[in-house]
C-alpha cells in the first residue's frame, strides 16, 4: 500500500476544491470511508490550508503542493506548501471579521500543526489521529479531552 501521495495543484479555488476531493479519495483508499470522522476531519483541514495557500500564499504562475502521508504513529500528516514566504500566518482578532478563522479550526481539529519555512515558500502541516485516542475512565463529574498542540511560535 502506498503510504504517501504528493501532487501540485493550481493556486486557484478550483485547485483548492480538488485538493479536498483528492484527500477524501485517498483517505477512503487507506480504509477511512468518505463519511467517517477521520476522512471528514482531514477534508476540513485540507480545505482550510488549501484555501489559505490559494488566497494568501499565491504567487502568479506558481502552484501549491498537497502531500498526505501515513505515519507509524497511526496519524495522517497533511502538508500544504505554497510559494510565498513573506506572509506570516495570522489568527483573527476581530470577532466581527468575515474571515480569518481557518487556522483556529485547524488547531482544534489537528493533534498537532505547524509551519516549516522552505528555500522557496512555506509548508503548513497538520497531523490527525487515525484512531480515536484511548480515553481514561472518567467519573461523570470529570471530563478529560485530548491535548492539542499549537505551534511554538505565534505567527
C-alpha atoms as a printed R data frame, in Angstrom:
    type eleno elety resid chain resno       x      y       z
1   ATOM     1    CA   UNK     A     1   0.000  0.000   0.000
2   ATOM     2    CA   UNK     A     2   1.263  3.460  -0.904
3   ATOM     3    CA   UNK     A     3   1.585  5.446   2.330
4   ATOM     4    CA   UNK     A     4   2.303  8.841   0.768
5   ATOM     5    CA   UNK     A     5   0.951 10.912  -2.075
6   ATOM     6    CA   UNK     A     6   2.049 14.287  -3.320
7   ATOM     7    CA   UNK     A     7   0.615 16.450  -6.069
8   ATOM     8    CA   UNK     A     8   0.818 20.003  -7.337
9   ATOM     9    CA   UNK     A     9  -2.400 21.888  -7.941
10  ATOM    10    CA   UNK     A    10  -3.193 25.238  -9.481
11  ATOM    11    CA   UNK     A    11  -3.310 28.046  -6.927
12  ATOM    12    CA   UNK     A    12  -6.966 28.728  -7.711
13  ATOM    13    CA   UNK     A    13 -10.264 27.994  -5.942
14  ATOM    14    CA   UNK     A    14 -10.643 25.034  -8.301
15  ATOM    15    CA   UNK     A    15  -7.251 23.688  -7.174
16  ATOM    16    CA   UNK     A    16  -8.300 24.043  -3.525
17  ATOM    17    CA   UNK     A    17 -11.548 22.124  -4.178
18  ATOM    18    CA   UNK     A    18  -9.589 19.414  -5.979
19  ATOM    19    CA   UNK     A    19  -7.207 19.119  -3.009
20  ATOM    20    CA   UNK     A    20 -10.161 18.397  -0.733
21  ATOM    21    CA   UNK     A    21 -11.597 15.808  -3.147
22  ATOM    22    CA   UNK     A    22  -8.225 14.094  -3.584
23  ATOM    23    CA   UNK     A    23  -7.891 13.923   0.194
24  ATOM    24    CA   UNK     A    24 -11.320 12.312   0.553
25  ATOM    25    CA   UNK     A    25 -10.482  9.736  -2.103
26  ATOM    26    CA   UNK     A    26  -7.041  8.927  -0.661
27  ATOM    27    CA   UNK     A    27  -8.336  8.530   2.893
28  ATOM    28    CA   UNK     A    28 -11.062  6.209   1.565
29  ATOM    29    CA   UNK     A    29  -8.366  4.208  -0.264
30  ATOM    30    CA   UNK     A    30  -6.442  3.957   3.018
31  ATOM    31    CA   UNK     A    31  -9.525  2.499   4.724
32  ATOM    32    CA   UNK     A    32 -11.171  5.602   6.159
33  ATOM    33    CA   UNK     A    33 -14.561  5.914   4.419
34  ATOM    34    CA   UNK     A    34 -15.822  9.165   2.954
35  ATOM    35    CA   UNK     A    35 -18.465  9.552   5.641
36  ATOM    36    CA   UNK     A    36 -16.134  8.645   8.535
37  ATOM    37    CA   UNK     A    37 -14.889 11.151  11.086
38  ATOM    38    CA   UNK     A    38 -11.216 10.833  10.112
39  ATOM    39    CA   UNK     A    39 -11.992 11.463   6.445
40  ATOM    40    CA   UNK     A    40 -14.246 14.441   7.165
41  ATOM    41    CA   UNK     A    41 -11.671 15.932   9.547
42  ATOM    42    CA   UNK     A    42  -8.862 15.539   7.009
43  ATOM    43    CA   UNK     A    43 -11.030 17.118   4.315
44  ATOM    44    CA   UNK     A    44 -11.781 20.115   6.534
45  ATOM    45    CA   UNK     A    45  -8.112 20.632   7.425
46  ATOM    46    CA   UNK     A    46  -7.073 20.384   3.767
47  ATOM    47    CA   UNK     A    47  -9.857 22.774   2.771
48  ATOM    48    CA   UNK     A    48  -8.615 25.400   5.247
49  ATOM    49    CA   UNK     A    49  -4.928 25.006   4.397
50  ATOM    50    CA   UNK     A    50  -5.532 24.928   0.633
51  ATOM    51    CA   UNK     A    51  -7.798 27.983   0.833
52  ATOM    52    CA   UNK     A    52  -5.044 29.820   2.702
53  ATOM    53    CA   UNK     A    53  -2.451 28.756   0.123
54  ATOM    54    CA   UNK     A    54  -4.672 29.983  -2.710
55  ATOM    55    CA   UNK     A    55  -5.792 33.202  -1.013
56  ATOM    56    CA   UNK     A    56  -2.710 34.326   0.889
57  ATOM    57    CA   UNK     A    57   0.186 32.247  -0.461
58  ATOM    58    CA   UNK     A    58  -0.465 32.597  -4.159
59  ATOM    59    CA   UNK     A    59   2.319 33.706  -6.447
60  ATOM    60    CA   UNK     A    60   1.142 34.171 -10.056
61  ATOM    61    CA   UNK     A    61   2.266 31.277 -12.222
62  ATOM    62    CA   UNK     A    62   3.148 29.042  -9.231
63  ATOM    63    CA   UNK     A    63   1.189 26.041  -7.976
64  ATOM    64    CA   UNK     A    64   0.698 24.824  -4.431
65  ATOM    65    CA   UNK     A    65   1.515 21.310  -3.292
66  ATOM    66    CA   UNK     A    66  -0.571 18.852  -1.286
67  ATOM    67    CA   UNK     A    67   1.181 15.976   0.466
68  ATOM    68    CA   UNK     A    68  -0.567 13.287   2.527
69  ATOM    69    CA   UNK     A    69   1.332 10.607   4.387
70  ATOM    70    CA   UNK     A    70   0.588  7.874   6.887
71  ATOM    71    CA   UNK     A    71   2.993  7.751   9.798
72  ATOM    72    CA   UNK     A    72   3.985  4.873  12.044
73  ATOM    73    CA   UNK     A    73   2.172  6.588  14.923
74  ATOM    74    CA   UNK     A    74  -1.272  5.978  13.351
75  ATOM    75    CA   UNK     A    75  -1.631  9.522  12.115
76  ATOM    76    CA   UNK     A    76  -2.093 11.139   8.761
77  ATOM    77    CA   UNK     A    77   0.195 14.072   8.105
78  ATOM    78    CA   UNK     A    78  -1.184 16.772   5.831
79  ATOM    79    CA   UNK     A    79   1.191 19.261   4.252
80  ATOM    80    CA   UNK     A    80   0.223 22.192   2.046
81  ATOM    81    CA   UNK     A    81   3.114 24.129   0.549
82  ATOM    82    CA   UNK     A    82   2.891 27.455  -1.235
83  ATOM    83    CA   UNK     A    83   5.478 29.630  -2.949
84  ATOM    84    CA   UNK     A    84   5.122 32.628  -0.653
85  ATOM    85    CA   UNK     A    85   7.278 33.052   2.429
86  ATOM    86    CA   UNK     A    86   6.811 36.764   3.056
87  ATOM    87    CA   UNK     A    87   3.361 36.481   4.638
88  ATOM    88    CA   UNK     A    88   3.171 35.268   8.199
89  ATOM    89    CA   UNK     A    89   0.235 33.251   9.484
90  ATOM    90    CA   UNK     A    90  -2.333 35.236  11.431
91  ATOM    91    CA   UNK     A    91  -5.219 34.466  13.751
92  ATOM    92    CA   UNK     A    92  -8.350 36.561  13.542
93  ATOM    93    CA   UNK     A    93  -8.503 39.235  16.242
94  ATOM    94    CA   UNK     A    94 -11.733 40.965  15.234
95  ATOM    95    CA   UNK     A    95 -14.783 38.940  16.332
96  ATOM    96    CA   UNK     A    96 -16.868 40.636  13.615
97  ATOM    97    CA   UNK     A    97 -14.459 39.791  10.781
98  ATOM    98    CA   UNK     A    98 -15.883 37.872   7.823
99  ATOM    99    CA   UNK     A    99 -12.889 35.537   7.567
100 ATOM   100    CA   UNK     A   100  -9.656 34.560   9.302
101 ATOM   101    CA   UNK     A   101 -10.795 31.614  11.375
102 ATOM   102    CA   UNK     A   102  -9.236 28.825   9.305
103 ATOM   103    CA   UNK     A   103  -6.179 28.342  11.494
104 ATOM   104    CA   UNK     A   104  -8.364 28.257  14.592
105 ATOM   105    CA   UNK     A   105 -10.271 25.350  13.011
106 ATOM   106    CA   UNK     A   106  -7.021 23.604  12.113
107 ATOM   107    CA   UNK     A   107  -5.732 23.983  15.676
108 ATOM   108    CA   UNK     A   108  -8.966 22.481  17.030
109 ATOM   109    CA   UNK     A   109  -9.134 19.586  14.560
110 ATOM   110    CA   UNK     A   110  -5.484 18.545  14.419
111 ATOM   111    CA   UNK     A   111  -3.472 16.736  17.054
112 ATOM   112    CA   UNK     A   112  -0.535 18.983  16.157
113 ATOM   113    CA   UNK     A   113   0.255 21.549  13.471
114 ATOM   114    CA   UNK     A   114   2.937 23.988  12.499
115 ATOM   115    CA   UNK     A   115   4.833 25.816   9.782
116 ATOM   116    CA   UNK     A   116   8.120 24.948   8.091
117 ATOM   117    CA   UNK     A   117   9.965 27.548   6.075
118 ATOM   118    CA   UNK     A   118  11.487 26.336   2.818
119 ATOM   119    CA   UNK     A   119  14.024 27.751   0.430
120 ATOM   120    CA   UNK     A   120  11.022 28.862  -1.609
121 ATOM   121    CA   UNK     A   121   7.817 29.441   0.297
122 ATOM   122    CA   UNK     A   122   6.473 27.639   3.321
123 ATOM   123    CA   UNK     A   123   4.712 24.439   4.300
124 ATOM   124    CA   UNK     A   124   1.844 24.394   6.760
125 ATOM   125    CA   UNK     A   125   1.384 20.917   8.189
126 ATOM   126    CA   UNK     A   126  -1.146 19.216  10.446
127 ATOM   127    CA   UNK     A   127  -1.404 15.738  11.923
128 ATOM   128    CA   UNK     A   128  -4.664 13.912  12.573
129 ATOM   129    CA   UNK     A   129  -5.042 10.731  14.591
130 ATOM   130    CA   UNK     A   130  -6.394  7.815  12.601
131 ATOM   131    CA   UNK     A   131  -7.730  6.064  15.671
132 ATOM   132    CA   UNK     A   132  -9.758  7.530  18.464
133 ATOM   133    CA   UNK     A   133  -7.486  8.079  21.470
134 ATOM   134    CA   UNK     A   134  -7.974  5.751  24.393
135 ATOM   135    CA   UNK     A   135  -9.734  7.868  26.983
136 ATOM   136    CA   UNK     A   136  -9.234  7.159  30.661
137 ATOM   137    CA   UNK     A   137 -12.293  6.148  32.586
138 ATOM   138    CA   UNK     A   138 -13.750  9.386  33.823
139 ATOM   139    CA   UNK     A   139 -16.266  9.919  36.542
140 ATOM   140    CA   UNK     A   140 -19.420 11.761  35.466
141 ATOM   141    CA   UNK     A   141 -18.102 14.973  37.044
142 ATOM   142    CA   UNK     A   142 -14.738 14.744  35.259
143 ATOM   143    CA   UNK     A   143 -14.168 15.310  31.579
144 ATOM   144    CA   UNK     A   144 -10.743 14.835  30.100
145 ATOM   145    CA   UNK     A   145 -10.248 15.927  26.491
146 ATOM   146    CA   UNK     A   146  -7.394 15.259  24.095
147 ATOM   147    CA   UNK     A   147  -4.415 17.569  24.417
148 ATOM   148    CA   UNK     A   148  -3.967 19.826  21.420
149 ATOM   149    CA   UNK     A   149  -0.615 21.242  20.464
150 ATOM   150    CA   UNK     A   150  -0.235 24.549  18.750
151 ATOM   151    CA   UNK     A   151   2.835 25.922  17.082
152 ATOM   152    CA   UNK     A   152   5.586 27.037  19.415
153 ATOM   153    CA   UNK     A   153   5.646 30.359  17.648
154 ATOM   154    CA   UNK     A   154   2.638 32.513  17.015
155 ATOM   155    CA   UNK     A   155   2.730 33.896  13.539
